[in-house]
């Protein structure tokens, strides 16, 4: 077993989506992630059919990596169960036992998921009746950048909106005197020195290689993976669609510094454990590891607010602006990390300012996320 570094332990112990079901919770602010899940629905269905048509396991191991909490956590599992049972009916075969593993970091709100399981099982039995066979759902906490499951126990692995999160902040972001090389920034930007870009790229390659190698041991030959994560369509890691939200968040912090509300050193010493790769980088790691073949890949544009229509009151006034919606989405994801570094007292003000910056930005441009999807088969 590998020993985790201090930076890895900080990420493992501190990072989680906002818990519960309150106003700033991930459960109430994950429509963007739901949209991203929808992009790969056809890919998941195809993978399930391919697995069952090439081999018919009595017991089918399924892993949802980076499941988080809220309504999205069991959506994918419901789709997978539907796909399995539709295929068994079509081929007139008995359904395999489904062994479903929900994975995320240790601080994830697994209780939120467990509370939804009774309604999940009830819905399956109502829809499928006696055709609903055995489906065992369990939680497996831990980082997916290492081994989590027994060898050759998984047939299908899925991950959405997770693999852009690194195992740790990259090394090499300080000079020999300990001074930050990426001053005033939280992530890669157009003003970042090349060594910062290289450090982030190398950390992604190391982490994604560990992910692929770990799944190689755990998956059966012919098993499938469908992976979906934030990325970019250009080789340039400073492109707006891969890093501009971090630019706006850093700008929000620096305005607080200029007004004496925050120390500049606090901003300089924060770096996000995040990387949005291009597909060339993703394929390079997969091909170098050698255990999987890329069957398909694509990239989708996603609106910062998920593309959902603004809800309005009786006088036609929106309850939340686009900037406020984007701010709530980012807060639900990032607050645990930012709060541990900057303190809880600035969170409301920080995300208020961030929402204003986003609103101004989106009124002038049409910047979108890029969501990469790749389908792999185990060789």
N, C-alpha and C positions, 0 to 999 in steps of 0.2 A: 504494500500500500504506500502511495506517495504521501509525503508530508506536505501539508498546505503551507504556503508562505503567509506572512502577516497580512499582506494585501488581499490574498485569497480569502483568509478568514474574515476580514472585514466585510467583503462582499457577501460571503456565505451567511454571515450572522445578521447583517444589517439590512440587506436588500430584500424588499417584498412589496407587492402591490398593497395599496391602502385597504385595510381590513374592514369587515362588517358590511353594512348596506346603507350607510349614511350619505350625506350630500357629497362628500369628497371621496367616497369609497370607489374602489375599482369596479365593484359590482354595478354601481350606478353610472359609471363613466368609462365604459369599454365598448362603445359602439364602433369606434375605428377598428378595434381588434376583431369585432364581429364581422365587419365588412371584409377585412383581410381573410378571415376564415372562409367566407363565401367564395372568394376568388379561387380557392383550391378544392371546392366541393367535388367537381367532376373528376379531379385527379385522384381524390381519395376513393371514390366509387370504383374507378377503373382499377386501382391497385388492389382493392378487396376482391374484385372479380378475377384478376390475374392470379392472385394467391390461391383461390379456391379452385380455379380451373387447371392449375398446374400440379397442385397437391391438395389432398383433402385431409387436413389434420384433425385428429379426434379432439385435440385441445389446442386452441389458437391464442397465442400470446400477443397482446396489444399494449403498446406504451404510448401515452400522451405526455410528451416532454415539455416542461414549462407550462403546466396546466393552469396556473394561477387559481382564481376563484370567481364566484359570480356566475351568471347564466351561460357564459361561453364555455365554462369548464366541462360541462356534460353535453354540450351541443354536438361536438365532434364525436363523442362516444355514441350518442344517439344515432348519428348518421352512419357510423360504422356498423352498429348493430342492425340498422335497417338494411344496409348493403349486404351483410352476411345472410340475413334471412330472406331477402329478395332473391339472392343467388341460390340458396338452398331450395327454395320453392321452384325456381326455374329448372334446376337440374334434378329435382326430386331426390334430394339426398338429405340425410339427417343432419341437423345443425351441429357444428362443433361446440364444445364447451368454450366459452369465452373467458379468458383471464385478463382483466383490464388493470393496468397499472397507471396511476395518476402521479406524475412526478413534478416536483418543484423544490425550491430551496427550503431550508428548515423552518424559516419564519413565515412561510406561506399560510394563508387562512384556510387550511384543510377543513376545519369545522364547518365553514360555509358550504363546502361541497357535500360533506356528509349529511348535512341537514336537507339537501336536495335529493338524496338518493331514494327515499321512500316514494316520492312522486315520480322519479325516473323509472323505478321498477313498476309502479302502478300503471304508468303510461304504456310501457312495453307490453304488459300483460293484456291491457285493454285493446291494444292495436293488433296483437299477434295471437292472443288466446293461447291455446295449447302448443302452438308452434314456438312460443318463447321458451327456449331451453335454459341451460345454466349460464349465468353471467356473473362472474365474481369480480367485484371492484375493490381495489385496495390502493392505499397511498404509499408512495416510495419517496421519502424526502432525501434530498442530497443533490449535489451538482451533477449535471449530465456531462461534464467534461471529465468524467471518470466512469468506472464500472459501477453499475447499479443492479444488474440482473444476472442470473445464472447463464452459463454458456448455452447457446443454441436454444433459448427459451422463447424468443420473440419472432413473430411472423410479420407484424406490421408496426412501424414506428411513425408517429406523427409529431410535428412540432410547428407551432405558429407563433409569430411575434416574440421569439425568445432568443434565437441564436445570434442576434446582433448584440446581445449582452455578453460581455467578456467575463472571464473568470476573475479578472482583477484589473486594476489600472495598470497600463503598460509601464515597464521600467524605462529609464532613460529620458524622463521628462524634466530632469533637473540637471544643472551644470555641476562641475566638480565642487563648487562651494555650496551646493544645495539650493541655489536660486532657480525659480521656475523658468522654464524655457518658453512656456506658452502663456505669458502674462496677460491677465485680463480676459482669458478665455477658459471655457470649460471642456472644449473638445476641439477637434480639427477646425481650422478656419483658413481663410485666404491669406491671413497674415502669419500663420504658423510656420516655423522653420521646418525644413525638410526632415530633420531628425525626428521631429514629433510625428510627422506623417509616417515615417518609416517604423517608428516604435509601435504605433497603432496597428499598422499592417502586419507586422511580425507577431504581435500578440494575437490577432485574429487567426493567423495561420497556425500558430501553436495550439490555440484552443479548438479550432474547428478540426484540426488533425486529431486531437485527443478525442473529440466527440465521435468522429468517424471510426477511429480505431476501437473505441469502447463498444460501439454498436456492432462492429464486425465480429467481435467475440460473442455477443449476446444474441445475434440473429441467425436464423436457419438459412441455408442456401436457398435462393429463390425468394427470400423475404423482401418486403418492399418498405421504403421510407418515402414520405412526402414531407418536405421541409419548406417552410415559408418564413421569410424574415426581411426586415428593412435592408435596402441596399441602394444601388445606383446603376444607371445604364451607361455611365461614362467611366473611363479609367481615372478621371480626376477626383480624388477623395474630398476636394474642397467645393464640389458642385453644390449649388443651393439646395437641391432636393435631398441631399444626404446629410446636410449639417446646419441648415440655416435656422432651424428651431433652436439649436444650441446657441447660435449667435445671438438670437433675440433674448434668450434666457440670460446669457452673460451680460448683454446690454442692460437688462433689468437690474442685475446685481450691481453693475458698475455705476448706474445712476444713484443707487442707494449709497455706494461708496462716496460719490461726489457730494452727497448731502450729509455725510457724517453718520450715516445709519449703520455702516458696516466697514470693517477694515479691509483695505485692498489686499493685504496678505492672505486673508481668508479666501478671496476669490482666486488669487494666484495659486493657492495650494490645493484647489479642488480640480480634479480631472475625472471625466466620466468614463466608467468601464463599458464602453460602447464602441461599436464599429459597424458602419454600413458598407459592406463590400460590393464589388462589381461581380458579375457572373464569372468573368475570367478568373478571378481570385478563388471563387468557390470551386470551380471545376479543376483548377490546378491542384488544390489540396486533395480532392477526391481521387484524381488520377494518380497522384504521387503515392497515396496510401494504398491504392490498388485492390481493395476488397469489394468495391461497388462500381457499378456501371450507371452512368447518367442516361436515363431513358428519355426524359423530356425536361425542358426548362423554359421559363418565360418570366416576363416582368410586367407588373400592373401598376398603373398610376392610381393613387388613393388620395382623396381630399383630406386635408388636415383635420377636418371635423367629421370625417366619415361620409360626407356627401348627403347627409340626412337633411330634410327640410326643417327650417326653423319653426319652432312652435310659438304661437302668438296668443295673447290674451284676447278678451272680447273686443278690444279697441284696435286690434291688429298690431300691437306692439310685441316684439319678440321677448319671450321670457329670458333668453340668454342670447347674446350676440355670438357671432362665429368665434371671435377672440376669446370670449368667456368659455365657450364650449371646448375650444382647443386647450385653454388654460386648465380647465378641470380634468381633461383627459391626461395631460402631462403631470398634473399634480398627483393624480391617483397612482401614477407609475413611479414618479421620482421622489415623492415627499419623504419616504423613509430614509433615502440616501442623503438628500439635501438637509433634512432636519438634524441628522446625526453630525453633520459638518458645520452648519451655520446656526443651528439652534431652532427651536420651534417658534420663537417669538417673531421671526421675520416671514414666516410662510404665507400668511394672508396678504401682506403687503407685496411680497415678491410676486406671487401669482396674479395679483391685481394688476401690477405693472406689466407683467408678461402678457396678460390678456390684451392690454391696451396696445402693446407693440405688435402683437399678432393681428389685431383688428386693423391697425394702420397698414401693416404689410400686405394683408390679403385684399385690402381695398385698392391696392395699386398693382398687385401682381397675382399670378395664379400658380404659385409654388405648390407642388404636390409631393407626397411621399412616393417612393418607388418600392414596391413589394416584390421581392424575388421568390419564385417557386421552383423547386427542383424535385424531380421524382427519380428515385434510385432503386436498383435491384441488387441484392446481395449475390455475389459471384461464388 
